[in-house]
Each structure stands twice: as C-alpha cells, then as structure tokens.
Amino acid sequence: MIQTNLEVTQELIIKLIDNHKVLDIPNFNKLQDYYEGKSAILDRVMEEGKPNNKLVANYPGYIVDMINGYAFGKPISYASQDEQLIKAMQDILNYNDEHAHNKELAKSMGIKGRAYELVYSDEDGNLRLARLGAEDCIMVYDTAVNPEPSFAIRYYTISDILTDTNIDYAEVYTKDEIITFQSDGKTYGITERAPHYFGIVPVVEYNNNTEQLGDFEKVLSLIDAYDVACSNKANDLDYFSDAYMYIVGMSGTTSEDVAEIRNKRILILDENGQAGFLIKPSNDAESEHVKDRLKSDIHKFSMTPDMTDEQFGNNASGVAMAYKLLGLENKATDKEANFKKGLQRRFEIICNFLNTKGSSFDFRDISITFTRNKPINELEAVQIANMLKGLVSEITVLQNIPQVSDVTEELERLEKEKEDYADLDNLEQGDEEMQ
C-alpha cells in the first residue's frame, strides 16, 4: 500500500514499479516457494563426501490450506431486504463462480499477506471478477485520515516467441478511466485511455491482517529449524551406514583380504584379534525432543492445530473441541473481518455500475455471513434455530441452520410454499361450498 496525491505520470508509474520489484517481489517469491515446498534447506551445501539430505516438511502449505479451508471452505452467504438487489448480485456472483474465486483470494492472502481483485465488464457487458497476483499489482492510496484508493497498477510482460522480444505493459485504473502504458525497454508511453463506469477504482485489496503478513510468515525460522533437524537426523543414519570397520591385532591384513571379506561376508580373527565399527554417536532422545518442541511451537504460534494429534481422535465435548480450535477460530475471525471489508468494496463497485443502468442499489443493504467449515451437531443447530423463532428475524433463523446455504433462495421457497398451500385451501373450500 502506497499513499500519494501525485498525478499519474510516466515517471511516477516507473518509480512505483521499480520500488515494487525491489521491495516486495523478492519476499512474495520467497513465500510462494515455501508454500510450494521449496524451503531454504534445499539450498544447503555440505563438504564433499558428507551426506546432505534435504528433507522438507511443508508446514507453510499445511498452515495456509488448513486456515483457508476452515474459514472459507463453505460458501459465503448474502441476504438483503431489497430482493432486486440480492437477485442481481447473486446472478453476478454465480456467473463468476464466486466460491472458488473467494478461496483463491483467501489463499493468496494466506501466502503473501494480501490479494487483489479486478472488477471489469467483458465484451458482452457482463461483470467479471478476476484475481490479480500480489506480485503484479500495486495499490496507491491518498493521504486522507481514512485513505481511499487513488489508483491501482497492474503490470505484466508479453513475450513474442517469433521475434524473441518482450513488451512490458502497465494498466492504471483510476476512479474514472483505464490508462494503458507500454514500455520500449527504457520508459513507458501511454497507448490508450478508456473510460469505465464504476465511479471508484475498480480494484479491491484484500489484506490478511493490518501488517499484511502471510499465515506462516511469523514461524519461518521454526520451519527452517525443523527441516534442518529432520535432515540432520537422516544424515546421521547415512553416517551409520557408511561406518568404518576396524580390525585390531591383524596388521597383516591386505587389500585382497578386505575384498574377500566383503565378497564372502566372513571374517576370521586370531585369538587376540578384534573387529568392530567406528560410528558417530547419536542421541535419538535429544533429537526427537528438539523436533517435537519445534513442531509444537510451529502449530502454537501459527495458530493451526495438529490434526494428527491423538487428542482430536477422542470423543471430546463441543466445549472441549472449541478450546482446541480457539487459536484457529481467532485467526479465522481476523481474516473474516479483513475479507469482509474487501467484499463490501466489491459490492460498492458492482452497485455503482448497475446504478449507471437505471438501478438505485445501495451496497450497504447487503448482509454478509461467513460459515465455518467444521463438524457441526446438526440436530443441536436446528433446535437452537427453532428456539430463535419469534426472537429474531426469519433471515437470522435460517442463517443458523447448517442445511441452508442460500438464505434468499430458501425464503423464496418458503413464500412459494405458502402461496401453494393458500391456493390448495381455497380450492378445498370451494369444493365444500359446491357440495
């Protein structure tokens, strides 16, 4: 996030892109590598002749996928008293396969600490949602007390395999137009200016947290230490396999004798002769203690539970299980709060566009509900929802029922059933009167 009130110029675009490449891209690439299992241990170099096992425990992938699945594994639901608004919005979200799109945004947040979304109108006039990589996008804010986006930059390179040349592009999204820059290798020149009708910058920034840190970024040193501990233990096993044999009191042994011992696997010693192996001492208990401690700290400080822990296999009560998942729940709550800000911005952009076509929608009329992807006692949930009747709105009651994924659709079904029953009652009354 960069704050500026400067006019969009070629010099400013070049400076922002250069800074992004130097300050942000290396860290983004590092975090992406860790998520894919390419951790620092793979670059370790040992002296020639020594074992050099490089074992990777992909904790970054586990942490991101676990939190993402827990917080965003189930579709986000939306509701509104404005039926036309929610129908129009839901049609757009369904057209864009919003659930899969949200999960990809959340995964990018978990890896790199932020994610970006572009809202645009395609050639057929349909609104589309596109995820932009954090390594390809720069968001620029004004310097107000509550900063608002001034513009966003999406930059990329197109390679021509026929001419073996690369062309750099930068698309700048302001509040009212899209400015396309093209580079000749030294500077950027404007090639196109096109208006858009979103009223605000049509790019949304989703932050994982205020610090824009990834889910595993705080425990990278622990993950590296765990990889080293596991790799060193594997090296110790190799050292044992490559142990040197010693023979005492058999000074007349020749290289031919050694070869024969290897082939026939028989060793004949004199009365005072001795044989054995020189091996590196190993302290298995200490090694396992270090790995267990590192493993525990990784889970604790990343707030992701170890699902292989035998405690999760017990029939714990709902309260006990809630305490085991408390850290993960706190993490998911923080991500939800930040993701909700992005969703509200998305809906504001969409409503602005729809209002240019004659609608009068207000994005603030949409309520957003997140559902955790965790084991649920469905009977207990339905009983609680039933007890809420008369105390809260029908929408809130339906939101508490696990089987209801789309509250708006369920309300429409209930209304249709009431109309069908009313028609049936009228028909029966008419038959009785005729008799």
C-alpha positions as CSV (number, residue, x, y, z in Angstrom):
1,M,0.0,0.0,0.0
2,I,1.5,3.3,-1.1
3,Q,0.0,6.7,-0.2
4,T,0.3,9.6,-2.7
5,N,-1.7,12.5,-4.0
6,L,0.5,12.8,-7.1
7,E,-0.8,13.0,-10.7
8,V,-0.5,9.8,-12.7
9,T,2.6,10.3,-14.9
10,Q,5.0,8.0,-16.7
11,E,7.8,8.9,-14.2
12,L,5.5,8.0,-11.2
13,I,4.5,4.7,-12.8
14,I,8.1,3.7,-13.5
15,K,9.2,4.7,-9.9
16,L,6.3,2.7,-8.3
17,I,7.0,-0.4,-10.4
18,D,10.8,-0.3,-9.7
19,N,10.2,0.0,-6.0
20,H,7.7,-2.8,-6.1
21,K,10.2,-5.1,-7.8
22,V,12.9,-4.3,-5.3
23,L,10.9,-4.1,-2.0
24,D,8.1,-6.6,-2.5
25,I,8.7,-9.1,-5.2
26,P,11.6,-10.9,-3.6
27,N,9.5,-11.6,-0.4
28,F,6.5,-12.7,-2.5
29,N,8.6,-15.1,-4.4
30,K,10.1,-16.5,-1.2
31,L,6.8,-17.0,0.4
32,Q,5.4,-18.7,-2.7
33,D,8.4,-21.0,-2.8
34,Y,7.8,-22.0,0.8
35,Y,4.2,-22.7,0.1
36,E,5.2,-25.0,-2.8
37,G,7.7,-26.9,-0.6
38,K,10.8,-25.1,-1.8
39,S,12.3,-24.1,1.5
40,A,15.8,-23.0,2.5
41,I,17.1,-26.5,3.3
42,L,17.1,-27.3,-0.4
43,D,20.0,-24.7,-0.9
44,R,22.2,-26.3,1.9
45,V,25.7,-27.2,0.8
46,M,27.9,-29.7,2.7
47,E,31.5,-30.7,2.4
48,E,32.3,-33.2,-0.4
49,G,31.8,-36.7,0.7
50,K,29.4,-35.9,3.6
51,P,25.7,-36.9,3.5
52,N,23.5,-34.0,2.6
53,N,19.9,-35.0,3.0
54,K,17.4,-32.2,2.2
55,L,14.1,-33.0,3.8
56,V,11.2,-30.6,3.5
57,A,8.3,-30.6,5.9
58,N,5.7,-28.5,4.0
59,Y,4.3,-26.7,7.0
60,P,3.6,-23.5,5.0
61,G,1.3,-25.4,2.7
62,Y,-0.4,-27.1,5.7
63,I,-0.9,-23.9,7.6
64,V,-2.4,-21.9,4.7
65,D,-4.6,-24.7,3.4
66,M,-5.9,-25.6,6.9
67,I,-6.8,-22.0,7.8
68,N,-8.2,-21.4,4.3
69,G,-10.4,-24.5,4.4
70,Y,-11.6,-23.7,7.9
71,A,-12.5,-20.1,7.3
72,F,-13.6,-20.2,3.6
73,G,-14.4,-23.9,2.9
74,K,-18.1,-23.2,2.9
75,P,-19.6,-20.5,0.6
76,I,-20.3,-17.1,2.0
77,S,-24.0,-16.3,2.1
78,Y,-25.6,-12.9,1.4
79,A,-29.0,-11.5,2.2
80,S,-30.9,-8.3,1.8
81,Q,-34.4,-6.8,2.3
82,D,-34.1,-5.5,-1.3
83,E,-35.0,-8.5,-3.3
84,Q,-34.0,-7.0,-6.7
85,L,-30.6,-6.1,-5.3
86,I,-29.8,-9.5,-3.9
87,K,-31.0,-11.2,-7.0
88,A,-28.9,-9.1,-9.3
89,M,-25.9,-9.5,-7.1
90,Q,-26.3,-13.3,-6.7
91,D,-26.6,-13.6,-10.5
92,I,-23.3,-11.9,-11.0
93,L,-21.6,-13.9,-8.2
94,N,-22.9,-17.2,-9.6
95,Y,-21.7,-16.2,-13.1
96,N,-18.2,-15.8,-11.7
97,D,-18.2,-19.0,-9.6
98,E,-17.7,-16.8,-6.6
99,H,-17.0,-19.5,-4.1
100,A,-13.9,-20.8,-5.9
101,H,-12.8,-17.2,-6.6
102,N,-13.0,-16.3,-2.9
103,K,-11.0,-19.3,-1.9
104,E,-8.2,-18.3,-4.3
105,L,-8.2,-14.8,-2.9
106,A,-8.0,-16.2,0.6
107,K,-5.1,-18.5,-0.4
108,S,-3.2,-15.6,-1.8
109,M,-3.9,-13.7,1.4
110,G,-2.6,-16.6,3.5
111,I,0.6,-16.9,1.4
112,K,1.6,-13.3,0.6
113,G,-0.4,-11.4,3.2
114,R,-2.6,-9.7,0.5
115,A,-4.7,-10.3,-2.6
116,Y,-6.1,-8.2,-5.3
117,E,-9.4,-8.4,-7.3
118,L,-10.3,-6.6,-10.5
119,V,-13.9,-5.9,-11.3
120,Y,-14.5,-5.3,-15.0
121,S,-17.1,-5.6,-17.8
122,D,-16.4,-8.1,-20.5
123,E,-17.2,-7.7,-24.2
124,D,-20.7,-8.9,-23.7
125,G,-21.3,-6.4,-20.9
126,N,-21.2,-9.0,-18.1
127,L,-19.5,-8.1,-14.9
128,R,-16.5,-10.3,-14.2
129,L,-14.2,-10.8,-11.2
130,A,-10.5,-11.5,-11.8
131,R,-7.9,-12.3,-9.2
132,L,-4.6,-10.3,-9.6
133,G,-1.4,-11.6,-8.2
134,A,0.2,-9.6,-5.4
135,E,3.4,-9.6,-7.5
136,D,1.6,-8.0,-10.4
137,C,-0.4,-5.3,-8.7
138,I,0.3,-2.0,-6.8
139,M,-2.5,-0.2,-4.9
140,V,-1.9,3.5,-4.4
141,Y,-3.9,5.4,-1.7
142,D,-4.5,9.1,-1.0
143,T,-3.2,10.8,2.2
144,A,-6.6,11.3,3.9
145,V,-7.2,10.2,7.5
146,N,-9.1,7.3,6.2
147,P,-7.2,6.5,3.0
148,E,-9.1,5.8,-0.2
149,P,-7.6,4.2,-3.3
150,S,-6.3,6.9,-5.8
151,F,-5.4,4.3,-8.5
152,A,-4.1,0.8,-9.0
153,I,-1.4,-0.5,-11.3
154,R,-1.4,-3.9,-13.0
155,Y,1.8,-4.5,-14.8
156,Y,2.9,-7.5,-16.9
157,T,5.1,-8.7,-19.7
158,I,4.1,-10.3,-23.0
159,S,6.7,-12.4,-24.8
160,D,6.7,-12.8,-28.6
161,I,8.3,-16.2,-29.3
162,L,8.5,-15.4,-33.1
163,T,10.6,-12.2,-32.7
164,D,12.1,-13.2,-29.3
165,T,11.1,-9.9,-27.8
166,N,9.4,-8.8,-24.6
167,I,6.9,-6.0,-24.3
168,D,6.1,-4.5,-20.9
169,Y,2.7,-3.2,-20.1
170,A,1.1,-1.3,-17.2
171,E,-2.6,-0.7,-16.8
172,V,-3.5,2.1,-14.4
173,Y,-7.0,2.0,-13.0
174,T,-8.2,5.4,-11.7
175,K,-11.6,6.4,-10.4
176,D,-12.9,7.1,-13.9
177,E,-10.6,5.6,-16.6
178,I,-8.1,2.9,-17.5
179,I,-4.8,4.2,-18.8
180,T,-2.6,1.7,-20.7
181,F,1.2,2.3,-20.8
182,Q,3.6,0.4,-23.0
183,S,7.4,0.2,-22.5
184,D,10.0,0.4,-25.2
185,G,12.5,-1.1,-22.7
186,K,13.5,2.3,-21.2
187,T,10.4,4.2,-20.4
188,Y,6.6,3.9,-20.5
189,G,4.4,5.7,-23.0
190,I,0.6,6.0,-23.0
191,T,-1.0,3.9,-25.7
192,E,-4.7,4.1,-24.7
193,R,-7.1,5.8,-22.4
194,A,-10.6,4.3,-21.9
195,P,-13.4,5.3,-19.5
196,H,-15.0,2.9,-17.1
197,Y,-18.3,3.4,-15.3
198,F,-17.6,2.1,-11.7
199,G,-17.3,5.5,-10.1
200,I,-14.3,4.4,-8.0
201,V,-11.1,2.4,-8.5
202,P,-12.4,-1.0,-9.7
203,V,-9.6,-2.9,-7.9
204,V,-10.1,-4.3,-4.4
205,E,-7.2,-5.0,-2.0
206,Y,-7.8,-7.9,0.5
207,N,-5.4,-7.7,3.4
208,N,-4.7,-10.8,5.5
209,N,-4.1,-8.5,8.5
210,T,-3.0,-5.0,9.3
211,E,0.7,-5.9,8.8
212,Q,0.0,-7.7,5.5
213,L,1.8,-10.8,6.8
214,G,1.2,-14.3,5.5
215,D,-0.2,-17.1,7.7
216,F,3.2,-18.8,8.2
217,E,5.5,-15.8,7.9
218,K,6.0,-15.5,11.6
219,V,7.1,-19.1,12.0
220,L,9.5,-19.3,9.1
221,S,12.6,-19.6,11.4
222,L,10.9,-22.5,13.2
223,I,10.1,-24.3,10.0
224,D,13.7,-23.9,8.8
225,A,15.0,-25.3,12.1
226,Y,12.6,-28.3,11.8
227,D,13.8,-29.0,8.3
228,V,17.4,-28.9,9.4
229,A,16.7,-31.2,12.4
230,C,15.0,-33.8,10.2
231,S,17.7,-33.6,7.5
232,N,20.5,-33.9,10.1
233,K,18.9,-37.0,11.6
234,A,18.8,-38.5,8.1
235,N,22.4,-37.6,7.7
236,D,23.2,-39.4,11.0
237,L,21.6,-42.6,9.6
238,D,23.8,-42.3,6.5
239,Y,26.8,-41.8,8.6
240,F,25.9,-45.1,10.4
241,S,25.5,-46.9,7.0
242,D,28.9,-45.5,5.9
243,A,30.7,-46.6,9.2
244,Y,34.3,-47.6,9.1
245,M,35.3,-51.1,10.1
246,Y,38.4,-51.6,12.3
247,I,40.4,-54.7,12.9
248,V,42.8,-55.0,15.9
249,G,45.7,-57.5,16.0
250,M,45.5,-58.3,12.3
251,S,48.2,-56.0,10.9
252,G,49.0,-58.4,8.1
253,T,45.6,-57.9,6.5
254,T,45.9,-56.8,2.9
255,S,43.5,-55.1,0.5
256,E,42.9,-58.5,-1.1
257,D,41.8,-59.8,2.3
258,V,39.4,-56.9,2.7
259,A,37.9,-57.6,-0.8
260,E,37.5,-61.3,0.1
261,I,35.8,-60.3,3.4
262,R,33.3,-58.1,1.5
263,N,32.5,-60.8,-1.0
264,K,32.2,-63.8,1.3
265,R,31.0,-61.8,4.3
266,I,33.2,-63.9,6.6
267,L,35.8,-62.6,9.0
268,I,38.3,-65.0,10.6
269,L,40.3,-63.4,13.5
270,D,43.3,-64.6,15.6
271,E,42.8,-65.4,19.3
272,N,43.6,-61.8,20.3
273,G,42.1,-60.2,17.2
274,Q,39.2,-57.7,17.4
275,A,36.8,-56.2,14.9
276,G,34.2,-53.5,15.1
277,F,32.8,-50.3,13.5
278,L,33.6,-46.7,14.1
279,I,30.3,-44.9,14.1
280,K,29.2,-41.4,15.1
281,P,27.5,-41.3,18.5
282,S,23.8,-40.5,18.2
283,N,21.4,-39.1,20.8
284,D,18.0,-40.1,19.5
285,A,16.1,-38.9,22.6
286,E,17.5,-35.4,22.4
287,S,16.9,-35.2,18.6
288,E,13.3,-36.3,18.9
289,H,12.8,-33.8,21.8
290,V,14.0,-30.9,19.6
291,K,11.8,-31.9,16.7
292,D,8.7,-32.3,19.0
293,R,9.4,-28.9,20.5
294,L,9.7,-27.2,17.1
295,K,6.6,-29.0,15.8
296,S,4.6,-27.8,18.8
297,D,5.8,-24.2,18.5
298,I,5.0,-24.1,14.8
299,H,1.4,-25.1,15.5
300,K,1.1,-22.9,18.5
301,F,2.5,-19.7,17.0
302,S,0.8,-20.2,13.6
303,M,-2.5,-20.9,15.5
304,T,-3.2,-24.1,13.4
305,P,-4.0,-27.3,15.3
306,D,-2.1,-30.5,14.6
307,M,-4.9,-32.7,13.3
308,T,-2.8,-35.8,13.7
309,D,-2.7,-35.2,17.5
310,E,-4.5,-38.1,19.2
311,Q,-6.5,-35.7,21.2
312,F,-8.6,-34.9,18.1
313,G,-9.5,-38.5,17.9
314,N,-11.2,-38.6,21.2
315,N,-14.9,-38.0,21.6
316,A,-14.4,-34.6,23.2
317,S,-17.4,-32.4,24.1
318,G,-18.3,-29.5,22.0
319,V,-16.8,-27.1,24.5
320,A,-13.6,-29.0,24.8
321,M,-13.2,-29.1,21.0
322,A,-13.9,-25.4,20.8
323,Y,-11.0,-24.7,23.2
324,K,-8.7,-26.9,21.0
325,L,-9.8,-24.8,18.0
326,L,-9.7,-21.5,19.8
327,G,-6.5,-20.3,18.2
328,L,-7.7,-21.3,14.7
329,E,-11.0,-19.6,15.4
330,N,-9.3,-16.4,16.4
331,K,-7.2,-16.5,13.3
332,A,-10.3,-17.1,11.1
333,T,-12.2,-14.3,12.8
334,D,-9.4,-11.8,11.9
335,K,-9.3,-13.0,8.3
336,E,-13.1,-12.8,8.1
337,A,-13.1,-9.2,9.3
338,N,-10.5,-8.1,6.7
339,F,-12.1,-10.2,3.9
340,K,-15.5,-8.6,4.7
341,K,-14.0,-5.1,4.0
342,G,-12.9,-6.3,0.6
343,L,-16.4,-7.8,-0.1
344,Q,-18.1,-4.5,0.8
345,R,-15.8,-2.7,-1.6
346,R,-16.6,-5.3,-4.3
347,F,-20.3,-4.7,-3.8
348,E,-19.9,-1.0,-3.9
349,I,-18.1,-1.2,-7.3
350,I,-20.8,-3.5,-8.7
351,C,-23.7,-1.4,-7.4
352,N,-22.1,1.8,-8.9
353,F,-22.0,0.0,-12.3
354,L,-25.6,-1.3,-12.0
355,N,-26.8,2.1,-11.0
356,T,-25.5,3.6,-14.2
357,K,-28.1,1.4,-16.0
358,G,-31.0,2.9,-14.0
359,S,-30.9,1.0,-10.7
360,S,-30.7,2.6,-7.3
361,F,-28.9,-0.1,-5.3
362,D,-27.1,0.6,-2.0
363,F,-24.3,-1.9,-1.3
364,R,-24.8,-1.3,2.4
365,D,-28.1,-3.1,2.2
366,I,-26.4,-6.5,1.8
367,S,-25.6,-8.5,4.9
368,I,-22.6,-10.9,4.7
369,T,-22.5,-14.2,6.6
370,F,-19.4,-16.5,6.9
371,T,-19.9,-20.1,7.9
372,R,-17.0,-22.1,9.4
373,N,-16.1,-25.4,7.8
374,K,-16.1,-27.5,10.9
375,P,-18.0,-30.6,12.3
376,I,-21.5,-29.5,13.4
377,N,-24.1,-31.2,15.5
378,E,-26.9,-30.5,13.0
379,L,-29.6,-31.6,15.4
380,E,-28.4,-29.2,18.0
381,A,-28.1,-26.4,15.5
382,V,-31.7,-26.9,14.2
383,Q,-33.0,-27.0,17.8
384,I,-31.3,-23.7,18.5
385,A,-32.7,-22.2,15.3
386,N,-36.1,-23.3,16.3
387,M,-35.8,-21.6,19.7
388,L,-34.8,-18.4,18.0
389,K,-38.1,-18.1,16.2
390,G,-40.1,-15.2,17.4
391,L,-37.0,-13.6,18.9
392,V,-35.1,-12.7,15.8
393,S,-35.9,-12.3,12.1
394,E,-36.6,-15.2,9.8
395,I,-33.4,-14.4,7.9
396,T,-31.3,-14.8,11.1
397,V,-33.1,-18.1,11.9
398,L,-32.3,-19.5,8.5
399,Q,-28.7,-18.4,8.7
400,N,-28.3,-20.6,11.8
401,I,-29.4,-23.7,10.0
402,P,-26.5,-25.7,8.6
403,Q,-28.5,-27.2,5.7
404,V,-29.4,-23.7,4.4
405,S,-26.7,-22.5,2.0
406,D,-28.6,-19.7,0.3
407,V,-30.9,-17.8,2.6
408,T,-32.6,-15.8,-0.1
409,E,-33.4,-18.8,-2.2
410,E,-34.8,-20.6,0.9
411,L,-37.0,-17.6,1.7
412,E,-38.4,-17.7,-1.9
413,R,-39.1,-21.4,-1.5
414,L,-41.0,-20.8,1.8
415,E,-43.0,-18.0,0.2
416,K,-43.9,-20.2,-2.7
417,E,-45.0,-23.0,-0.4
418,K,-47.3,-20.5,1.5
419,E,-48.8,-19.5,-1.8
420,D,-49.3,-23.1,-2.9
421,Y,-50.9,-24.0,0.4
422,A,-53.2,-20.9,0.2
423,D,-54.3,-22.0,-3.3
424,L,-54.9,-25.5,-2.1
425,D,-57.0,-24.3,0.9
426,N,-59.1,-22.0,-1.4
427,L,-59.7,-25.0,-3.8
428,E,-60.8,-27.2,-0.9
429,Q,-63.1,-24.5,0.5
430,G,-64.7,-24.1,-3.0
431,D,-65.3,-27.9,-3.3
432,E,-67.0,-27.9,0.1
433,E,-69.3,-25.0,-0.8
434,M,-70.3,-26.7,-4.0
435,Q,-71.3,-29.8,-2.0
